[in-house]
């Protein structure tokens, strides 16, 4: 009877921790250290924003999560002005909205999005109602990558615990 009760208790503890969820993960490209884990759902949208280093104007790129294909899709880009290096036409057209030029219906898919994080660029990430100031989370001059990762609840708990202790000891 003791063994049956032991196995039932173990199952009640392990089963919930083994269920998985997909997370938007921001990590170091070189060391794979995770800086941010955010649970996401299929078709959920998020925005990566920054200040352009030359124009000193805000830029935003909006993405939609596509879980069946394990990717996120760039749906629109917003910026105040543009010059060399920016396409002059968008395949989905453009509009002027709230002082921004908005390229829409872009449909560019990514399984990961590497970028160089600089505090000068004032990067931020918006997911749902949450806004993450990346200058407070990521060290300056760091090569990072944004990706989707499916983790068990146990792995998420362990990663979150490590992130928490890292912040507490900083």
Secondary structure, 3 states (H helix, E strand, C coil): CHHHHHHHHHHHHHHHHHCEEEEEEEEECCCCCEEEEEECCCCCEEEEEEECCCCCCEEEEEEEEEHHHCEEEEEEEEECCCCCCCCCCCCCCEEEECCEEEEEEEEEEECEEEEEECHHHCCEEEECCEEEEHHHCCCCCEEEEEEEEEEEHHHHHHHHHHHHHHHHHC
